[in-house]
Amino acid sequence: MGKQVLMVAGGALIVMAVGAFISMRTHASAMSELREAGEQTVSTLDQSRTRIEELDAELAGERRRTRQAELRVKALLAEVETTRDELEVAMAAAEQPDVEDVEVPTGWRVAVSKYPAFKPEGMGDALADLDWEVVAESMSKMPALISQLAAHLAEGRPMTELPAETVGSIQRYNGPLVTTALKLSQKGVAGSDVNGAFSHPGFMSNALAATLLALDMPLDAAQTAKLDKLTADYSARETKRVAAYDDDTYVVERLVDESRLKHDYFQEMYALLSTAQHEAVRPESVRGRTQLDIFSESLAWAGKTGPLLFTDRADLTLKVNAWVTRRGGIDADNAERTRALVESWVSELPDELLAWEPDGLVKTGMLQVDHVTESAVAVLELLRTLDAQLDLDAGGRKGLRAVPGSLVFYRSPADGG
């Protein structure tokens, strides 16, 4: 720059001016560049701010969609649970009878559906397994039907003339009771086979109370409390009775003991009832009759007795001798001795035992249970006498003990004495 000053006068100023101009141009350019850079920065910031706003908007949208998805998932899960419950209900319903076939308990059925009311020791399972509504309905219908049957037969009319409707109703309501008796027997309820189990105090007390409910003649609180105590007492006695026997016990002895114990139980049970309640479950026309009186000890004798008609003591001796020889399996070596013992036994029978005459019901096998028991006591005495007096081996003695039932003595109407 010093060379330029030497060559041109005043050139330095020019050069300086040019330098200044250049410097000014450079400054303006820098400012412009800065301005442009600033503007670009502002633009970039605006774009970034706009992008951030866009991203915030997108994020908010995604959050809304996520929330909606979560709500939808929850709704779907709830729907799945509801559908699963409906499916379970439908599957359970498919295993049950149609709704129209299911009878919803009402009235007396509600109370009876909660039975047994009395639960003597050792009988809980056997009693809980029964359909008490069916028991109550059947046993509430049977007394009136059986009374009709008794009246028909007492007139000497044959069973074939009984109205078909009555026969059908008896079969309808008796069938479930047979099933009930079988269940009790299979559960080990004490008694002489199926009918003995059915007449057990533990079952009978519940059956009586349920039947009276069905008849709209329920036991009151005092009657219920007394019957509960009575049930426990006689159920315990029945258990003790059965436990006392062994293989040497006569079958007839078991039957006599059972009949006497249940007779006492039923007498005490009926003493708790009003006259109307007693008549409703046990009409006068059937009381104490085997095969007819379903609320009595007579059931224990079903199928184990039969009437023996005789004209006089000599005739009775012949018939009893034939019966005990066959039933007891007495051999020929003891035949003569057996006849002599039977004859002696018959001669000592009290006149009142042999004074019974058969009526229309007896002729159809429906005997008076008191007379059945009295006759069986006499037969048991005969069996014991034969066991003690005859020369029998072990098999012969076992045969006497196994005699399955008893004769019941009735003097033939043809005989006037």
C-alpha positions in Angstrom: 0.0 0.0 0.0 3.0 2.4 0.5 3.9 2.0 -3.2 0.5 3.2 -4.2 1.0 6.4 -2.1 4.2 7.2 -3.9 2.9 6.9 -7.4 -0.4 8.8 -7.1 -0.8 11.9 -5.1 -3.7 11.6 -2.9 -4.0 8.0 -3.8 -3.8 6.9 -0.2 -7.1 8.6 0.4 -8.6 6.9 -2.5 -7.1 3.6 -1.4 -8.3 4.2 2.1 -11.7 5.2 0.8 -11.8 2.1 -1.3 -10.7 0.1 1.7 -13.4 1.7 3.8 -15.9 1.0 1.0 -14.8 -2.6 0.9 -14.9 -2.7 4.7 -18.4 -1.3 4.6 -19.4 -3.7 1.9 -18.1 -6.5 3.9 -19.9 -5.3 7.0 -23.2 -5.0 5.1 -22.7 -8.4 3.6 -22.1 -9.8 7.0 -25.0 -8.1 8.4 -27.1 -9.4 5.6 -25.8 -12.8 6.1 -26.5 -12.5 9.8 -29.9 -11.2 9.0 -30.5 -14.1 6.7 -29.1 -16.5 9.2 -31.3 -15.0 11.8 -34.3 -15.3 9.6 -33.4 -18.9 8.8 -33.0 -19.6 12.5 -36.4 -18.0 13.2 -37.8 -20.0 10.3 -36.2 -23.2 11.7 -37.5 -22.4 15.1 -41.0 -21.8 13.7 -40.8 -25.1 11.8 -39.5 -26.9 14.9 -42.2 -25.3 17.0 -44.8 -26.3 14.4 -43.4 -29.9 14.3 -43.4 -30.1 18.0 -47.0 -29.0 18.0 -47.8 -31.6 15.3 -46.0 -34.3 17.3 -47.8 -33.2 20.5 -51.1 -33.5 18.5 -50.1 -36.9 17.2 -49.0 -38.0 20.7 -52.3 -36.8 22.1 -54.1 -38.7 19.3 -52.1 -41.9 20.0 -52.9 -41.5 23.7 -56.6 -41.2 23.0 -56.5 -44.2 20.7 -54.5 -46.1 23.4 -57.1 -45.2 26.0 -59.9 -46.2 23.6 -58.1 -49.5 22.9 -57.7 -50.1 26.6 -61.4 -49.5 27.2 -62.2 -51.8 24.3 -60.0 -54.5 25.7 -61.8 -54.1 29.0 -65.2 -54.3 27.3 -64.1 -57.4 25.4 -62.8 -59.0 28.6 -66.1 -58.3 30.3 -68.0 -59.7 27.4 -65.9 -62.8 27.5 -66.7 -63.3 31.2 -70.4 -62.8 30.6 -70.4 -65.2 27.7 -68.5 -67.7 29.8 -71.1 -67.4 32.6 -73.9 -67.8 30.1 -72.2 -70.9 28.6 -71.8 -72.5 32.0 -75.5 -71.8 32.8 -76.5 -73.2 29.5 -74.4 -76.3 30.0 -75.8 -76.8 33.5 -79.3 -76.4 32.1 -78.6 -78.9 29.4 -77.9 -81.5 32.1 -81.2 -80.8 33.9 -84.8 -81.6 32.9 -86.7 -79.0 30.9 -87.9 -76.1 33.0 -91.5 -77.1 32.5 -90.7 -80.6 34.0 -89.2 -79.2 37.2 -91.6 -78.5 40.0 -90.6 -75.7 42.2 -91.5 -76.5 45.8 -94.4 -74.6 47.1 -96.6 -74.8 50.2 -95.9 -77.9 52.3 -93.3 -79.1 49.8 -91.0 -76.3 50.9 -90.9 -77.6 54.5 -90.7 -81.2 53.5 -87.8 -80.5 51.1 -85.7 -79.8 54.1 -86.4 -83.2 55.8 -85.5 -85.3 57.7 -86.8 -83.4 60.7 -85.8 -86.1 63.1 -82.3 -87.6 62.9 -81.7 -90.4 65.3 -78.2 -91.5 65.8 -76.7 -93.6 63.0 -79.5 -92.9 60.5 -78.5 -89.6 59.0 -77.2 -90.8 55.6 -80.1 -93.2 55.1 -82.8 -90.6 55.8 -81.0 -87.8 53.9 -80.9 -90.0 50.8 -84.7 -90.1 50.5 -87.1 -88.0 48.5 -89.3 -86.7 51.3 -91.7 -84.9 49.0 -92.5 -88.2 47.2 -92.8 -90.0 50.6 -95.2 -87.3 51.9 -97.3 -87.2 48.8 -97.6 -91.0 48.6 -98.3 -91.6 52.2 -100.9 -88.8 52.4 -102.8 -90.4 49.5 -102.5 -94.1 50.5 -104.7 -94.1 53.6 -107.9 -93.1 51.8 -107.2 -95.5 48.9 -106.4 -98.4 51.2 -109.6 -97.6 53.1 -111.5 -98.0 49.9 -109.8 -101.3 49.2 -110.5 -102.5 52.7 -114.2 -101.7 52.4 -114.4 -103.5 49.1 -112.7 -106.7 50.3 -114.6 -106.7 53.6 -117.8 -107.1 51.6 -116.3 -110.3 50.2 -116.0 -108.8 46.7 -113.0 -110.0 44.6 -110.1 -107.7 43.9 -110.9 -107.9 40.2 -114.1 -105.9 40.8 -112.2 -103.0 42.4 -112.5 -99.9 40.2 -109.6 -99.6 37.8 -109.0 -96.0 38.9 -108.5 -97.1 42.5 -106.2 -99.9 41.5 -104.1 -97.5 39.4 -103.9 -94.9 42.1 -102.8 -97.5 44.7 -100.0 -98.7 42.3 -99.0 -95.2 41.5 -98.5 -94.2 45.1 -97.3 -97.5 46.5 -94.5 -97.8 44.0 -92.4 -94.9 45.4 -92.9 -96.3 48.9 -91.4 -99.7 47.8 -88.4 -97.8 46.4 -88.1 -95.9 49.7 -88.2 -99.2 51.6 -85.5 -100.7 49.4 -83.2 -97.7 49.9 -83.6 -97.9 53.7 -82.8 -101.6 53.7 -79.8 -101.2 51.4 -78.5 -98.5 53.7 -78.5 -101.0 56.6 -81.5 -99.7 58.5 -82.4 -102.3 61.2 -85.5 -104.4 60.8 -86.8 -107.6 59.3 -85.9 -107.1 55.7 -87.4 -104.3 53.5 -90.7 -103.8 55.4 -88.9 -103.9 58.8 -86.6 -101.1 57.6 -89.6 -99.1 56.4 -91.4 -99.4 59.8 -88.3 -98.3 61.7 -89.1 -95.5 64.2 -86.5 -93.2 62.7 -88.2 -93.3 59.3 -91.8 -93.5 60.5 -91.6 -90.4 62.7 -90.4 -88.3 59.7 -92.9 -90.0 57.4 -95.7 -89.1 59.8 -94.7 -85.5 60.2 -94.2 -85.1 56.5 -97.6 -86.7 55.7 -99.4 -84.5 58.1 -97.8 -81.5 56.5 -99.1 -82.7 53.1 -102.5 -83.1 54.6 -102.4 -79.6 56.0 -102.6 -81.0 59.5 -99.1 -80.3 60.8 -97.7 -81.2 64.1 -97.4 -78.3 66.5 -94.3 -77.4 68.4 -95.1 -79.4 71.5 -96.0 -82.5 69.4 -92.8 -82.1 67.4 -90.6 -81.9 70.5 -92.2 -85.0 72.0 -92.0 -87.0 68.8 -88.3 -86.0 68.4 -87.6 -87.5 71.9 -89.7 -90.6 71.2 -87.9 -91.2 67.9 -84.5 -91.1 69.5 -85.6 -93.4 72.3 -87.1 -96.1 70.2 -84.4 -95.9 67.5 -81.9 -96.6 70.2 -84.0 -99.5 71.5 -84.2 -100.9 68.0 -80.4 -100.7 67.5 -79.9 -102.5 70.9 -82.5 -105.2 70.0 -80.8 -106.1 66.8 -77.3 -106.1 68.3 -78.4 -108.7 70.9 -79.0 -111.4 68.4 -76.7 -114.1 67.1 -76.9 -117.1 64.8 -78.8 -119.1 67.4 -81.7 -116.6 67.5 -84.9 -117.9 66.0 -86.2 -115.9 63.1 -89.7 -115.9 64.7 -88.2 -114.6 67.9 -86.8 -111.7 66.0 -90.1 -111.0 64.5 -92.0 -111.1 67.8 -89.5 -108.8 69.5 -89.6 -106.4 66.6 -93.4 -106.4 66.5 -93.7 -105.8 70.3 -91.1 -102.9 70.3 -92.8 -101.2 67.3 -96.2 -101.7 68.7 -95.2 -99.8 71.8 -93.6 -97.1 69.7 -96.7 -96.6 67.5 -99.0 -96.5 70.5 -97.0 -93.7 72.1 -96.7 -91.9 68.7 -100.5 -92.0 68.2 -101.0 -90.8 71.7 -99.4 -87.5 70.6 -101.9 -86.9 67.8 -105.3 -85.3 67.8 -108.2 -87.5 66.8 -108.4 -85.9 63.4 -104.7 -86.4 62.7 -104.9 -90.0 63.8 -107.9 -90.8 61.6 -106.3 -89.0 58.6 -103.2 -91.2 58.5 -104.8 -94.4 59.9 -108.5 -94.8 59.1 -110.4 -97.0 61.5 -111.2 -99.6 58.8 -107.5 -100.5 58.3 -106.1 -100.1 61.8 -103.9 -103.1 62.8 -104.4 -105.0 59.5 -101.3 -106.5 57.8 -100.8 -105.2 54.3 -103.2 -102.3 55.0 -102.1 -100.3 58.0 -98.9 -98.6 56.7 -98.4 -96.7 60.0 -98.0 -99.7 62.3 -95.9 -102.7 63.2 -98.0 -104.8 60.9 -95.6 -104.1 58.0 -92.9 -106.2 59.7 -95.1 -109.3 59.3 -95.8 -108.8 55.6 -95.1 -112.0 53.7 -94.2 -113.9 56.9 -97.6 -115.0 58.1 -100.7 -116.7 56.8 -104.0 -117.7 58.3 -104.4 -121.4 59.3 -108.1 -122.4 59.4 -109.0 -125.3 61.6 -112.1 -127.0 62.8 -111.0 -128.2 66.2 -107.8 -128.9 68.2 -107.3 -132.3 66.5 -107.5 -130.7 63.1 -105.1 -128.0 64.3 -102.7 -130.6 65.5 -102.6 -132.3 62.1 -102.1 -129.0 60.3 -99.4 -127.6 62.6 -97.5 -130.9 62.7 -97.4 -131.0 58.9 -96.3 -127.3 58.7 -93.5 -127.5 61.3 -92.2 -130.8 59.9 -91.9 -129.2 56.4 -90.7 -125.8 57.5 -88.3 -127.0 60.1 -86.9 -129.8 58.0 -87.6 -132.4 60.7 -86.5 -135.9 59.6 -88.5 -139.1 59.7 -86.6 -140.4 62.8 -88.2 -137.6 64.8 -91.7 -137.7 63.2 -93.5 -139.6 65.9 -92.0 -137.6 68.7 -92.7 -134.4 66.8 -96.4 -135.3 66.5 -96.7 -136.0 70.3 -95.0 -132.7 71.2 -97.3 -130.8 68.8 -100.4 -132.5 70.2 -99.4 -131.6 73.7 -98.6 -128.0 72.7 -102.0 -127.6 71.0 -103.8 -128.9 74.0 -102.4 -126.2 76.2 -103.2 -123.3 73.9 -105.6 -120.9 75.5 -109.2 -120.9 74.2 -109.1 -117.1 73.5 -106.2 -117.6 71.1 -108.2 -120.2 69.1 -111.5 -118.3 69.2 -110.7 -115.9 66.3 -112.8 -116.3 63.2 -111.8 -115.0 59.8 -113.6 -112.0 58.3 -113.6 -110.9 54.7 -110.2 -109.2 55.1 -108.6 -112.2 56.8 -109.7 -114.4 53.9 -107.6 -112.1 51.6 -104.6 -112.3 53.9 -105.1 -109.1 55.7 -104.8 -110.2 59.3 -105.2 -108.5 62.7 -101.6 -107.7 63.8 -102.4 -108.3 67.5 -103.5 -111.8 66.8 -100.6 -112.3 64.5 -98.1 -111.5 67.3 -100.0 -113.7 69.8 -100.0 -116.6 67.5 -96.3 -116.1 66.7 -95.5 -116.2 70.4 -97.2 -119.5 70.7 -95.4 -120.8 67.6 -92.0 -119.7 69.0 -92.8 -121.7 72.2 -93.4 -124.8 70.0 -90.1 -124.4 68.1 -88.2 -124.1 71.4 -89.9 -127.2 72.8 -89.0 -129.2 69.6 -85.5 -127.9 69.7 -85.1 -129.1 73.3 -87.0 -132.4 73.1 -86.1 -133.8 69.7 -82.9 -135.7 68.8 -81.6 -133.3 66.2 -78.2 -132.7 64.8 -76.8 -129.2 64.2 -78.5 -129.0 60.8 -81.9 -129.9 62.4 -81.6 -127.3 65.1 -80.6 -124.7 62.5 -83.7 -125.6 60.5 -86.0 -124.8 63.5 -84.3 -121.5 64.1 -84.6 -120.6 60.4 -88.4 -121.1 60.2 -89.2 -117.8 58.4 -92.5 -116.9 59.8 -95.6 -117.9 61.8 -99.0 -119.4 61.4 -102.0 -117.4 62.6 -104.9 -119.4 64.0 -108.5 -119.0 62.9 -111.3 -121.3 63.7 -113.3 -122.2 60.6 -116.8 -120.7 60.5 -118.1 -124.1 59.6 -117.3 -125.3 63.1 -119.7 -124.2 65.8 -117.4 -125.0 68.7 
